[in-house]
Amino acid sequence: MKIRKNWLLLGMGILGVLLLTVAACTTFTNQRASALKLPVPVEGAQYVGNEACADCHDELVARFSGSIHDRIMAAETAIGMQGCETC
């Protein structure tokens, strides 16, 4: 009887770990999918360039200039990023 109880407890433990693993993987997949969604374009909105932002945000432009993000944005990309607001 004791051996059967031990096997039952072991089986329940394994089932619990399996359920937690599946739940964690499902949650991670949903978070990753939502993180990859692109913003909905606003009708009539056009890209105005970094210079338009720099007129009001001098301190941000100074910190952004030369940073790793600035160097990455300077490289051509296949997804057509325009300016710092796209990331």
CYANA upper distance limits for C-alpha pairs under 8 A (distance plus 0.5 A):
  1 MET  CA      5 LYS  CA      6.83
  2 LYS  CA      6 ASN  CA      6.77
  3 ILE  CA      7 TRP  CA      6.81
  4 ARG  CA      8 LEU  CA      6.69
  5 LYS  CA      9 LEU  CA      6.69
  6 ASN  CA     10 LEU  CA      6.61
  7 TRP  CA     11 GLY  CA      6.54
  8 LEU  CA     12 MET  CA      6.66
  9 LEU  CA     13 GLY  CA      6.61
 10 LEU  CA     14 ILE  CA      6.72
 11 GLY  CA     15 LEU  CA      6.60
 12 MET  CA     16 GLY  CA      6.57
 13 GLY  CA     17 VAL  CA      6.77
 14 ILE  CA     18 LEU  CA      6.63
 15 LEU  CA     19 LEU  CA      6.64
 16 GLY  CA     20 LEU  CA      6.71
 17 VAL  CA     21 THR  CA      6.62
 18 LEU  CA     22 VAL  CA      6.75
 19 LEU  CA     23 ALA  CA      6.63
 20 LEU  CA     24 ALA  CA      6.58
 21 THR  CA     25 CYS  CA      6.67
 22 VAL  CA     26 THR  CA      6.63
 23 ALA  CA     27 THR  CA      6.73
 24 ALA  CA     28 PHE  CA      6.68
 25 CYS  CA     29 THR  CA      6.66
 26 THR  CA     30 ASN  CA      6.81
 27 THR  CA     31 GLN  CA      6.74
 28 PHE  CA     32 ARG  CA      6.63
 29 THR  CA     33 ALA  CA      6.65
 30 ASN  CA     34 SER  CA      6.75
 31 GLN  CA     35 ALA  CA      6.66
 32 ARG  CA     36 LEU  CA      6.93
 33 ALA  CA     37 LYS  CA      7.31
 41 PRO  CA     45 ALA  CA      8.08
 47 TYR  CA     82 GLN  CA      8.01
 48 VAL  CA     52 ALA  CA      6.74
 49 GLY  CA     53 CYS  CA      7.80
 49 GLY  CA     82 GLN  CA      8.04
 49 GLY  CA     83 GLY  CA      7.03
 50 ASN  CA     54 ALA  CA      6.70
 50 ASN  CA     83 GLY  CA      6.37
 50 ASN  CA     84 CYS  CA      7.96
 51 GLU  CA     55 ASP  CA      7.00
 52 ALA  CA     56 CYS  CA      8.30
 53 CYS  CA     57 HIS  CA      6.61
 54 ALA  CA     58 ASP  CA      5.99
 54 ALA  CA     60 LEU  CA      8.37
 54 ALA  CA     61 VAL  CA      6.56
 57 HIS  CA     61 VAL  CA      6.84
 58 ASP  CA     62 ALA  CA      6.70
 59 GLU  CA     63 ARG  CA      6.91
 60 LEU  CA     64 PHE  CA      6.48
 61 VAL  CA     65 SER  CA      6.47
 63 ARG  CA     67 SER  CA      7.70
 64 PHE  CA     69 HIS  CA      7.68
 64 PHE  CA     70 ASP  CA      6.60
 65 SER  CA     70 ASP  CA      6.49
 66 GLY  CA     70 ASP  CA      6.23
 66 GLY  CA     71 ARG  CA      7.02
 67 SER  CA     71 ARG  CA      6.93
 68 ILE  CA     72 ILE  CA      6.65
 69 HIS  CA     73 MET  CA      6.58
 70 ASP  CA     74 ALA  CA      6.72
 70 ASP  CA     84 CYS  CA      8.48
 71 ARG  CA     75 ALA  CA      7.27
 73 MET  CA     81 MET  CA      8.03
 73 MET  CA     82 GLN  CA      8.42
 73 MET  CA     83 GLY  CA      7.50
 73 MET  CA     84 CYS  CA      7.85
 76 GLU  CA     80 GLY  CA      8.23
 77 THR  CA     81 MET  CA      7.30
 81 MET  CA     86 THR  CA      6.59
 82 GLN  CA     86 THR  CA      6.81
